[in-house]
Amino acid sequence: MKPRPAQPSWPKVLTDWCVIKALAQAGCPSLFDPAPELQAAFVTEVSDYVRLRALALREARAESLLITAAEATCEQIGGDAYCAAREALEHAQSAYYVAYARAQREAIGNFPFDSEQSRHLHAQLQRCETELTAHRRRAEPAVRLAQREAAEAFWKTFAACRVPDDFFADVRPDSVLAKMPYRQATWWGLFVGCLRHTMGRSNPSYCRLLAELPRLREEAARPNQILVLSAVVQEWREANAERLGLLQDVHFPVLEQRAFAKRDVVEQWFEQRAPGYRRDSAVREAAARRLYARMDCAPREDSQFYWNN
């Protein structure tokens, strides 16, 4: 059997591919001439931001909505009893953590947090957790339905426009992405439109399934495993559907085949414009510094992240 190629970072590959396609459709601005490595640095800059906004922040938002939907449903079904149980747990947690922190300060490294008071607080915390869990278990069918409906509405809205008008509103003020609309206004508008079109035809959440496939293959190949690979993949997808936006069935063999083809396109594209860019950090850093110098702004630190504040 032909060995499978090494697994790349699928979030990076797929977002790089989308940005490269958008750049090809919009054309390269004269600002990048005559240094093709500036294109590579620009694609990386945009791709990093796209991964944060279209993947990490969207998934965090979906998870928050699931928690909100669950709490609202439990409150509706459990009424005042549920609210009282939740409040009691919060008080028990607070009392336990305060006592633990006090014992930690006073012990000077010995942490003798084993007294009658600590055991009482821990037992109280366990009782409150058990009571709240019982309330939530009774509401579980309704909670699952509410979460599914909230997730479907959220991801449907996101799929309708993966790159909204305010998509780049939170870039760092002195970054390339902040200065580009002023230096190349017409081209930037065209590029964002092309990126919107490219992202609209692909689901960035597929990268999560692609990244998980090696582990799922190992799980399906375990001795005494009664599920075939397709069933293992389906089980994983259903367990993570609402959080990751993978609400529809996925034909993963074709998805994986197309993903590796995109990886080859991305690798060749970077190698043609900046040989060694994907393998050598020095090449990447030099290209990034040239790009920021061309845009008259200070290069960002590697640890700098973009956050939606």
C-alpha positions, 0 to 999 in steps of 0.5 A: 500500500502506498504510504500516506504523506506527512500530515501538514498543518491543515488550518494553515494550508487551507487558509493559505490556499484561499488567500493565494486564490484571492490574490491570483484573482485580484492580481498583485499590486505594484507595491510588491514589485519587483520582489516576489517574496513580498507576496509570500509574506503578505499571504502569510499575514492575511492567512494568520488573521483569517485563521484567527477570525474565521476559525478560532474566534468563530469556534469560541463564539459557537461554544459560548452560544452552546453554553448560553443555550444550555443555561437558558434551557435549564433555567426554563425547565428547572425554574427557581430550583435550578437557579438556586442550585447553580447559585449554591454551587458558585458559593461553594466553589468560592468558599473552597477556593478562598480557603485553599488560597489562604492555606497555601499562603500560610503553609509556606510550601507545605500546603496542609490543606487537609483539615476538618474545615477543608473536608467540610467545604469539599463535601459541600462542593460535591453535594452542590455539584451533584444537585446541579448535575441532576437538574441538568440531566433532567433537562438534557434532551431539551438542552441538546435540541436547543444547542443544535438549533442555536448552532445551526442558526449561527453557522448558517449565518456565518456560511452566508458571509464568511468575510463580512465588511468588518472582517479586517476592522480589528487588525493591529493599527500599525500592521500591513493589513491596516495600512494596505487600504490606504496605500492600495485602496482600489486593489484592496477592495478588489482583493477583499471581494475575491477573498470573500468569494473564495472563502464563501466556496469553502468551509474552513472548518474542514481543517479540523476533521483533516487534522483529526483523521490520523488519530481516527484511523488509528482508533479504527484500526485498534484490536476489537474495534467494532466500528469501521473508519467511516463510522468512527469519523461520523461519530467524531463529527457528530460529537463536535458538529455544533462547536466546529460547524461540521453539521453536514455529512462529510465524504472525507476520502474525497475531502482529504484527496483534494486537501493534499492537492491544495497543499501541493499548490500552496507549497509550489506557490511559496517555493516559486516566490521565495525558495525555502520560505516554508522550511526556513524561518530566516527566509520567512523573517527576512521576507516579513521585514521587507514587506513591513519596510515597504509599507513603512511600518514596524514588523510585528513580533512573532508572538503578536496575536490579533484579538477582537476587543 
